[in-house]
Amino acid sequence: MQQHHFSVPRTARYFTLGTPGKRVRQVWFACHGYGVLAHQFLEGFRPLDDGTRLVVAPEGLSRYYTDHEARQIGASWMTSEDRAAEVSDYVRYLDALYRHIMQSVSRDAVSFRVLGFSQGAATAARWISLGSATADRLILWGQMPPPDLDLEVAWGKLEDSRLTLVVGTRDPLLDHNQVEETEARLMAHDIPYETIRYNGGHRLDERVLASLAS
């Protein structure tokens, strides 16, 4: 038995809050967590929709039923099966979406911010490290950069991206030992970062989000 790969075109879905135009000063890419659809995740960003921000929520390329009886559907960025190909696919996808969005705004006139939540944090970290886009701020919320991300390779991109780790002190899905290990790895590679801790669980916090947008 031999394994083979070939590339095919496919349709990806994304949602937006805000309207492109001269008033836009911030463009956000918001990468959802496992089992969530992009439009559901985007609801948490409504407090940022003040006319000066364009928030883009790309959706993971794999959808599945999270509840067959209720016909509830979620999306995922990748699994452990054929993971290298899936990572390569979503990096190309997000690069293409970034180029598409930036046709409608002036890159020089906006701050580009990427927020990845839970599984989306690993997605955002890999994309900014391996893709062609450069973020003015990279926010990883509820999850750390993936342990297999080569910080020697990612160093230059992460150094320029004002890396921010957001940690809920009551987050049951976050390994808090991994937070300390990640901080040690970042310091060992001279990658500047900040850690924001808040009294909450595995969810977006409106007050923290507002401070990140200010």
C-alpha positions in Angstrom: 0.0 0.0 0.0 1.3 3.5 -0.9 0.0 6.8 0.3 -0.4 9.7 -2.3 -1.4 13.3 -2.2 -2.6 15.8 -4.7 -4.2 19.2 -4.4 -7.7 20.1 -5.3 -9.6 23.4 -5.2 -12.3 23.7 -2.6 -14.6 26.3 -1.1 -13.8 27.8 2.3 -16.2 29.8 4.4 -15.6 32.9 6.5 -17.7 35.5 8.3 -17.1 39.2 9.1 -18.1 41.9 11.5 -17.6 45.5 10.3 -17.4 47.1 6.8 -14.1 47.6 4.9 -13.4 51.2 4.3 -11.3 54.2 5.2 -12.6 54.2 8.8 -11.1 50.8 9.5 -8.0 51.0 11.8 -7.8 47.4 13.0 -8.3 44.1 11.1 -8.7 41.0 13.2 -8.6 37.4 12.2 -10.4 35.3 14.8 -9.7 31.6 14.7 -12.4 29.5 16.5 -11.9 26.5 18.7 -12.6 22.8 18.2 -16.2 21.9 17.4 -17.4 25.5 16.9 -18.6 27.2 13.7 -17.1 30.5 12.7 -20.3 32.6 12.9 -20.9 31.2 16.5 -17.4 32.3 17.5 -17.8 35.7 15.9 -20.7 36.6 18.1 -18.2 37.1 21.0 -16.6 39.9 19.0 -19.7 42.1 18.6 -18.4 44.5 21.3 -15.5 45.4 19.0 -17.9 46.3 16.1 -17.7 50.1 16.4 -17.0 51.0 12.8 -13.2 51.1 13.1 -12.6 47.4 13.2 -13.1 44.6 10.7 -13.2 41.2 12.3 -12.8 38.2 10.1 -13.7 34.7 11.3 -12.4 32.0 9.0 -13.9 28.5 9.4 -11.9 25.3 9.8 -12.0 23.2 6.6 -13.4 20.1 8.3 -17.0 20.0 9.5 -18.7 17.2 11.4 -21.8 16.4 13.5 -21.2 17.2 17.2 -24.7 15.8 17.9 -26.3 13.6 15.3 -29.8 13.6 16.9 -29.9 17.4 17.2 -28.0 17.8 13.9 -25.6 20.2 15.5 -22.4 20.8 13.5 -19.0 22.0 14.4 -15.7 22.6 12.6 -12.1 21.6 13.2 -8.8 22.9 11.9 -7.1 19.5 11.9 -6.7 16.1 13.5 -3.7 13.8 14.1 -4.4 12.0 10.8 -2.3 13.3 7.9 -1.6 16.3 10.1 1.3 17.8 8.1 -0.9 18.0 5.0 -3.8 19.5 7.0 -1.5 22.2 8.5 -0.1 23.0 5.1 -3.7 23.3 3.7 -4.9 25.7 6.4 -1.7 27.8 6.2 -2.3 28.3 2.5 -6.0 28.9 3.1 -5.4 31.6 5.7 -2.7 33.2 3.5 -5.1 33.4 0.6 -7.9 34.8 2.8 -5.5 37.4 4.2 -4.6 38.5 0.7 -8.3 38.7 -0.2 -9.2 40.8 2.8 -6.3 43.1 2.4 -7.5 44.0 -1.1 -10.3 46.0 0.6 -8.2 47.9 3.2 -4.8 49.6 3.2 -2.4 47.4 5.1 -0.2 50.4 6.0 -3.2 52.1 7.6 -4.4 49.3 9.8 -3.2 47.2 12.7 -3.5 43.5 11.9 -4.3 41.4 14.9 -4.8 37.6 15.0 -6.6 35.9 17.9 -6.7 32.1 18.1 -8.9 30.5 20.8 -8.3 26.9 22.0 -7.6 24.7 19.0 -7.5 28.0 17.0 -4.6 29.2 19.0 -2.4 26.4 17.6 -3.7 27.3 14.2 -3.0 31.0 14.6 0.5 30.3 15.9 1.4 27.9 13.0 -0.1 30.3 10.4 1.8 33.4 11.6 5.0 31.4 12.0 4.9 29.5 8.7 2.7 31.6 6.5 3.3 34.8 4.6 1.2 37.2 6.8 2.8 39.3 9.6 0.7 40.2 12.5 1.1 43.3 14.6 -0.3 41.4 17.5 -0.8 37.6 17.9 -3.1 36.6 20.8 -3.3 32.9 21.9 -6.2 32.4 24.2 -6.9 29.3 26.1 -4.1 27.3 24.5 -0.3 27.6 24.1 1.7 27.4 20.9 1.9 23.8 19.8 4.9 22.0 21.3 6.1 20.9 17.9 6.3 24.4 16.6 10.0 25.0 15.8 10.8 28.3 17.6 14.1 28.5 15.8 12.2 28.8 12.6 9.3 30.9 14.0 11.5 33.3 16.0 11.6 36.2 13.5 7.8 36.1 12.9 6.9 35.8 16.5 9.4 38.4 17.6 7.6 41.0 15.4 4.0 39.9 16.4 3.7 41.2 20.0 2.8 37.7 21.3 0.2 37.7 24.0 -0.9 34.6 26.0 -4.3 34.8 27.6 -5.0 32.4 30.4 -8.2 31.9 32.4 -7.2 30.9 36.0 -10.3 28.6 36.1 -9.9 27.1 32.6 -10.3 23.3 33.1 -9.1 22.6 29.5 -5.8 24.4 29.8 -2.8 22.6 31.2 -1.3 25.3 33.4 2.0 23.5 33.6 2.2 23.9 29.8 1.8 27.7 30.3 5.0 27.7 32.4 6.8 25.4 30.0 5.8 27.7 27.1 7.0 30.8 28.9 10.4 29.1 29.6 10.7 28.1 25.9 9.9 31.6 24.7 12.4 33.1 27.1 15.1 30.6 26.0 14.6 31.7 22.4 14.5 35.4 23.3 10.9 35.8 22.0 9.2 38.7 23.7 5.7 37.9 25.1 3.2 38.9 27.7 0.8 36.7 29.7 -2.6 38.1 30.7 -4.4 36.1 33.4 -8.1 36.6 34.2 -10.5 35.0 36.6 -12.5 32.9 34.2 -12.8 29.6 32.4 -12.5 28.4 28.8 -14.3 31.2 27.1 -13.7 34.7 25.8 -13.9 37.5 28.4 -15.4 40.7 27.2 -13.3 43.0 29.5 -10.0 41.3 28.5 -11.0 41.4 24.8 -11.8 45.1 25.0 -8.4 45.8 26.6 -6.7 43.8 23.8 -8.5 46.0 21.2 -7.7 49.3 22.8 
